Amino acid sequence: MKWIYGHPRLYDFIDSFFSGSRSGRARKKALGGLAVESFLEIGAGSGKSFRHVTSGLTIGLDASVTMLEFARRRVPGLLAVVGDAHRLPFRDGSIEVSFFSYCLRGLAEPMDAVREALRVSRKVVIVDYDKPALMPEILWRGVVNKFGHAVFGSRDIDFESLERLAGRRQVSDLYGGLYKVMVLEGVGDAGS
């Protein structure tokens, strides 16, 4: 785990500064004032996503105890779970909505994590960075990806493969393709 995950305030500052606050706006658009019985954020980090959701049961799962402690102070009533996105400690179909915001890039096996989320949830929402069509490849690979990997441990995501995991999907781009939002439901043939 990268050192940044032990410093929630610094993590929030870097995220907001380098995205021009667009990452928070993309998160808000992805959740859109969601009201559900149960909501799980996988890779909950500092808990910034929870302000955009109303839920009877709000769960934050993260590998960083420091991030979860910070999120718990930020979100009263949060059930904080230290855990691994690849092996979720929940029953099949027990969560109404699971959410990934900017964490898939740092996971060892993003496909396996999304399969797990589809196993425990009726719906999975993903918001993450993507290479904008107008950005030159050399800038994306040489600067943006190197910075992301050095600070956050991130790498590119195969969004097309993630789409095939679900029986039903809705995909949209935000801010010129810099962010991708995916809503996945039902396990597809590729997910089995």
N, C-alpha and C positions, 0 to 999 in steps of 0.2 A: 504494500500500500504506500502511495506517495506521501511525503511529509505534509503536503497541503491539507490533507484530510484530518490532521490534528489541529488545524487552525481555522475554525469556522468563520470568524469575522474576516480574516484575510481572504479566504476562499470566496466569500460573498463579494468583497471589494473587487477582486480580480475578475470574477465573473461579470459583474456589472460594468466595470470600467472598460474591459476589452470588447464587450459586446455592445457598448453604448446603451446599456439597459434593455437591449432587444431580447436577450435571453429570458428576462422576466416577463416581458410582454408576450413572447411566444408561448411561454408556460401558461400564462393567463388565457390566451386564445385557445390553447389546446384543451384546457379544462372548462372554460366558459361558464363559470358559476355552477358547476356540477353539484347536484344534490342526490346523494345515494345512501343506501343503508350501511354499506361498508366500503371503505377506500383504503388501499394499500399502496404506499409509494415504496418502490424497490430502489434502494440507493437514495434514501430520503435526505441525506446530507444535513444541511442546516435547517431544513424544514420550511423553506420558502414557498413551496407549492401548496401547502395546506391552507393558506389564506384564500385560495380560489375554490375551495371545496366545502360543502356542508355534508357531514356524514354522521350517522349514528355511532359508527365504530371507525375511528381513524387510526391507522397503523403505519408506522414508519419503520422500515427495515434497512439497516446499514451495517457494514462491517466495522465502521469506526464508532467506538464508544463515545469519543469526544464529540463527534458530530451529533450523535443521538441525544447526548446530554444537553447540547445547545438547542436542538430542535424541541426537546421536551420543555425547556424553559420558554421557548417561543410559542409553543402550541399547547395550551392547557388541555388536559384529557387525552393527549397523544399516548397510544400504546407503543412504546419504543422496543423494538426487537433487534438484538444483535444477531446477525445471520448472514447467510450466503445466498446470493441471488440464484445460484445454480441448484440449490436444494432448499426450497421454501418450506417452512414448518407449518403448512396449512393443509387442510383437507381439500380434495377435489371439489371445485365449484363453490367453495365456501366464501369467496370474496366477490362482491359485485363488480368493482373496478380496480384493476391494478394499473399503476402508472410508473413509467420510466422517464425521468427528465435528466438528460445529459449524463447518464451513468453507463449506458451500454458500451460506449467507447473504451471504458476502463476495465471492462470485464474480460476474463480469460476466454470465455465462450458465450458471446452474446446470443447466439441462436439457442443454446441450451437454456439460458436465462428466460428468454421469451417463451420457449416451450413450457417451462415451469410456470410462468405467469398465466399462460393460457390454460394450464391444468387446474390452477387454483381459482381462476377468475372467469366470470362470464364475459368480461370485456377488458382488453388491454389497450391503454393509450400510451403512445411513445412520442416524445418530442426530443429532437436532437439536432446537432449541427449537420449540415451537408455542404458539399462543395457547390457554390453558386455557379450556374452555367457560364456567367460572364467572367469569372475569376480565372486568370491564367493558371494552368496546371503547375507551373514552376513556383508561383506564389503560394498556392495551396500546399503543395508538398514541401517546398523549401522553407516556408516561414510558418504558416498557420499550423500545419500538422506537427512540425518540430516543436513549436512552442507548446501546443496542447499535450504532446507526449512528455516533454520535459517537466511540465508543471503538474498535469493531471493524470499522466499515464495513458492518454487516449490514443486511439488509432481509428482508421476509417471503418465504417460499418457497411455491410452489404445489405442495403435496404431492400433490394429486389428479392433476396432470399428470405428476409423477414416477412415480406408480404405473402409469400407462398405458404407460410406456416398456418395461416388462418383460412377458414372457410369463407368468411366475409371480411372485407377490408375497405377502408376509406383512407386515402392518402392525399395530403395537400402540402404545398410549399408556402413558406412565409418569407417575407423580406428578400425578394429576388432569388429565392432558392437557398438562402443561407440556413434555413431551418426546415426540417421535414416533420410533419405531424402525421402519425399513423394511428388509426383505430382498428383494432383486430378483434374479431369475434369468431368463436367456433374453431375447432382444430381442423386444418386442411389435410390432404393426403401426405404432403411433404412433412407435416409435423409428427407423423406416426412413426 
